[in-house]
Amino acid sequence: MGSVQESKFTGMEIGTSTIKVAICSVDVHYRIRLLGWGEVPSIKVVKGDVKDQPFVSEQIARAIEKAESQAGVRVVDTNVYLLLPGGYVHLVNTSGCVELENEQVITPDHLVLANREGRYQTKDSTSMVIQTFTKEYRLDEDRVVRTPVGLRSSILEAHVVSIVAKQARIDSFAHPVIENLNRSLNDVIYTPLSLSYALWQEEGGIAYDGCLIIDIGAGVTSYALIIGKDLYTVGHITVGCDHAANDLSVAFALPIASTRKILRDFQRLNCSVVARSDERSRSRFISADQGLGGGSKMLPASSVEQIVHLRFQELFGIINKRMNDEEAWSQMTGGILLCGGGARLPGMCELAELMFRHPVEVVCAVDVEGPRDIVGNPANVSVFGAIRQGRMEQDIDEQNYPGDACGQIKKFFKSLLRW
């Protein structure tokens, strides 16, 4: 990569289980090179809520220090993007309509007008629109299309999705990062949106067009359906691996730390997310630490599998229902892509195939150079997605469009779609 074409970016994730800091260089083709990586336990963070600001601030400082020592670059001197996990984010669907006389040929100008009419304007001064994307367009005779330019119609209706959050909650979440940087962030990025950018590649755009990508985290699960260079639907569910660990903790009266370890050791314990009821499984037991000097406790492996199975079956069931409600399954031309820490659990792909009846595979971020144990880890997809999204959005903002109306329209429209 030519260094003259590279810019330095930092992606940060404050998750329920870990805090991650990635310092990277990104070239003009949006290829990412990892320079420094810092990862520490988060402990005092739950679904995007910082429970202990001073403690989390110290943990962020540790992660930053680790990344900076590897990169030889200070985070404060880079473009910094923070992932917003979604625990307090909601989506608002709106539409904007433009009437076209004599069934005109639709132009980019018309798209801009329809989208401008459809943009959600929050009346609540305490809320803010983080990002916006256009789901689809409706023409006369109930024609639904994604790229209407060049078609004729008497109306053009844009279906716009706005991602909205309380300003105070964002400020509270970002405060420990800003405190460490002593400067503002370049932007916050809604985690489900970052997933599509993680899969972007120079040749051919999105590497997995028509696929549903699901990021299973510790406290929150995010998903996005990618169609071409656009998003059809995104969302999050405040359910993740920690909920399965909590279920085990309640069922067996064990400390949550012990049941989290069981999940981390699932493969070594020869357990699966898909519960087995055969004789061999029922006869197996696994040992768990009871904590506080209580020694170990033997647990039936089949019961452990059943509890974990039910939790993730519920999670996939919620996603399935949402996809049905939005009539999104008909838009899919690919399969299911799993990422996040939960994707590594044995049997997760098999369970997803049983639930969704689509082929399933585990993915990592595309076109990222660095140590394989980091860039090839499905748990880190969203961090690299945030970095690529930041570079793309910055390029849009910095482009010098011609001063004519057409140039201004293109600039507005690109900014609106944030791609």
N, C-alpha and C positions, 0 to 999 in steps of 0.2 A: 504494500500500500504506500502511495506517495504521501509523506507527512504533510506536504504543503496543502493537500486536499483534506486533511483530517481536522476535526474539531473534538475537543474534550467534553465528555458528558458524564454525569453521575446519576445513576438510578438508585433510589432508596426505597426499601420496603420495611415497614414496621408491622410485622405480623404477630399473630397470637403466640407463635412458638419461637420465631427468630427475627432478628433485625439484620438486614442485608444491605451492604453498600458496595456498588460496583462502579469503579472508575474506568471509563472506556474511551477509546478514540473511535470516531465514526467517519468514514470517508463519504465522498459525494454520491457514491452508489449505495450508501446505507449499510455497508458491511461494517461489522463491529469487531473491534480488537480489545479484549479485556486486558487492562493494565494493572489493576489492583482490586482485590476482593477482601471484604471484611464481613464476618458473620459471627454474631453472638446471640445468646438466648435473650428473648424479650422479657419473659416472665410476668411483667406488670402491665401487659396489654391484652385486651380481650375484644375481638371483633372491631378493631379500630378505635376503641376507647382506651386512652392512657390512664391507668389507675393510680400511678405514682410518677408524677412529672419529673422530680429530681432523679429518681432511680433510672427511669427510661432515658433521660438526658445523658446520664453517665454511660449507659450501655451504648447509646448512639455514638458517643465520643470514642468508646473502645472500638466499635466497628469502623468508624472513620479512620482512626489511627492505624488499624491493621491494613485497610485499603491504601492509605497514603504511603505507608512504609514500603509496600510492594510497587506502587505506581511511580513513586518519585514525583507525584503531582498532588497539590493541595486541592481538596474538594471545593473549597471556597473559590478557587480560580477556574472552576468548570461550570458548565450549565447543569443545574441541579433539578431533577424531577422526582417528585415523591408520589408513590402509589397510594391511592385512596381505596381502602378495601371494600367499602360499601355498606357497612353496618348501619349507617345513618343516611344513606343515599337513596333517593327514590326517583323513578322514571315517570315522566309526564308525556302523554301522547296528545298532540295537537295537529291541526291541519290548516292549511292556507289555500285559498282558491282564487284563481284568476280567470276571468271570462275572456275568451278570444273571439273576435268578430269574424264571421264568415269562415269558420274552421281554418284558422291560420296554421301555418307550419310552425311548430314549437321550436323556439330558439333558446340558447343559454340565458338570454335576457328574461324570458318568461319563467325559467326555473328559479332565477334569483328572486323575482317578484313573488312567486308562490311560496318559496321558502321563507322570505321575509315576512309574509303575511302569517305564516304558520309558526314562527318562532315563539316559544313560550315566554311570556312576560310575567314574571312573578310579581304579585301584588304585595307580597310579604317582604318587607325591607330586611328581615333577618335571614332570608334565603338567597342563594345565588345559583345561577345556571353554570355548571362546570363545563359541560360539553354538549354538543348537539349533532345529530346525524339524521339524514333523510332515509326513511325506511322504503318508501315506494311512492309512485305517482298514480293517480286515478284520472282517466280521461272520460269523454262521453261514452255512452253505451256501456258503462261500468267496466271499461278496459283498465286493467291494472298492469303497469309496466315499471321497469326500473330505470330505463334510459329512454325518455320520451322525445329527445331532440330529433327533429326531422319528421315526426309524425304530425298528422293533422287532427285537430279537435276543437270543439267550441268551449271546452273548459280544461283547466289544468289544476288539479288538487294535489298538493304535497302533503304527505303524512310524515310529520316530524316528531322525533323522539328527543326530549330534553332530559339531561341528567342533572338533578337538583339536589342540593344539600344545604343544611343550616350553616350559615357563615361561622357562627360561634363554635360549632363542632369541628369544622375544618381548621379553624384557628387553634383550637385546643390540641388537635391531633398533630398539627405541623409545628406547634410552639417549641418542643424540645429539639427539633431539627434546626429551626431558625436560631434558637439560642446558641447552638454549637457553631453555626456558620457566621453568626452576627451579620446576616444579610438575608434578604428575601429569597424565596424559591423562584425558579423560572416558571414553574407551574405544578399543579397537582393533577394526577391522571387517574381516572376511574379504572380500577384493575381490569374489569372485563374488556374494556376497549384496548388495553395494551396487548391482549392475547393475539389479536389479528396482526398487529405490527410485528410481533415476535416471529410470525411465520412469513413475513414479507421477504421476497428475494428479488434481485435486480432482473433476472431473466424470468419473465412470465408473471411477475407480481406475486400474489399470494400463493404460497406453496401448496396449500390445501384448500382450493376453491370448493365451495359447496359443502364444507364440513362444519360440524358442531364441535367446538373445543370447550372442554370442561376442565377447570383448574380446581382441584380439591385441596384446599389448604387446611390448616389446623382449626381455624375458627369460622372461616367463610369459604364458600364454594362459588366461583364465578363461571360464567359461560357466555359464549358468543357464537352466533351463526354467521359465517362469512360467505357472502355471495359476491364473486368478482372482487372488486376493490372496495366494496361496501359492506356494511353490516345490516343484517335483516332484523336481528333481535339480540339484545344483550341483557344480562341480569345477574343477580347474586342471591344466594341463600345463606342465611347465617347458621349454617350447619357444616361441620367439618370433622376432621379426625379426632379433635378434642372431645366431641360429643360421644363418639364411640368409646373413647377412653373413660369418659365420665359414666357411661352406661355400665362399663365393666367395674368401675369403682363402686357404684351403688349396688350392683348385683352381688359382688363378692366381698363387700365391706373392706376395700383396699384403698390405700392412698392413691391419689390421681397420678403421682409420679411413677408408681409401680405399674399402673395400667398403661400409661404412655409408653413405658419401656416394653411392655408386652407387644404393643403395636409395632414399635421399632424393630422388635426381634421376631416378627411374625414369620418371616421366611426361615430363619434359623430354627424356630419352633415347629416348622413344618405345618403351619396353620394356613388357612385360606379364607378370604372374604366370602367365598361361596361355601356355605355350611354343608358339611357332609354328615350323614347320619348312619354310615356303615359301621360295622362292628369294630373295625380297626380303629376308627376315629374315636368311638365311644370309650375304648379301653385306654386311650392315651391321657396322660395328665401332664400339666406344665406347672412349674414352680414360680411363685410370685412372692416378692418381698412384702411383708405386712407393715414394715416401718416401725420406728420407735422401739427397736430391740425385740420386736414380736416374732422374729424368725421368719421362715418361709411358709407358704401355704400352697397346697396342691389343688389345682383347678382342672376340671375335666375339659379337655381341649375342644370337644364337640360343643359344649355350652359357650365357651369363649367365642368360637366361630359363629354360633347361632346369634349371639348378641350383636356382634360386629356386622354380620350379614343383614340383620333387620334394620340397623341404623342406615347403612348405605343403600339398602333397598328403598327405604323411605326417601332418602335424598334423591336418588335417580327417579323415583316416582313423582316427586315435586317438579323436577325439570321436565319430565315427560308431559305432565299436565299443562305446564306453562307453554310448551311447544305446541300442544294440541289447541290450547286456548287462542294462540296467535296464528293458528293454521300454518305453522312454520315447517312442519315435516315435509309438506309438498314442495318446499323451496330447496330442500337438500338434494344434492347430487353426489355427495361423498359420504364418508363415514363419520364415526365418532373419534375424536382425538382427546386423549387424557393427558393432563399434566398436573403439576403440583405435587406436594409430598405424598398425598394419598394415592396417586397413580402408581406408586412403587409397591403398594401392598399386594401380596400374592393373591391372585384370583380377581383383582379389581376389573381387569379387562373382560374376563369371563362373565362377571356379574353384569357389567354394562351391556354386553352383547345379549344376555338373557332379557334384560329390561327394555332395551331400545330396539332390538332386532335389526341392528346395523353392524357392519364390521367395525372393530375398535382397535386402536393402536395407541401406544404411548409415544409422545413427541417431545422434542426439546427445541429451543430457539434455532432459527435458520440463519446461516451466514454469520456465525459468531466464532471468532478465533480465540483460543485460550486453553487452559488446562481442561482436559476432558472431564474430570470429576466435577467441574463447575459448569462449564458451558454445555456439557452433555447431560446435565442433571435436570429432569423434568420439573423439579421443584423451583427452578430459577427462571422459568420461561417469562413470567410477567415482568421481572426486573429488566431483562434485555429488551422486552417489548416496549417498556417505558422509555428506554434510552433511544431506540429507533424512532418512536413516535415523537419524542422531543426534537430530534434532528430534523425530521420531516416537517414538523410544524414550524420550526425556526426557519427552514428554507422557504416556506410559504410566506412567512412574515417579512423576510429580507429580500424577496424577489422584487426587482424594479420593473413593474409593469408599465407599459406605455400610458401616457396621460389621457388617451381617448376613452370614450365610454366603454368600448368593448373590453379594453384592458382592465378598467376598474371593476367591471362586472365579473370578469374571471377571477380577479383578486378576491372580491367579496365571496364569490361562490366557493372557491377553494377554502377560504377561511371558514365558511359556514360548515362545510363537510369535514373540516379538520383532517384532510388527507393530502 
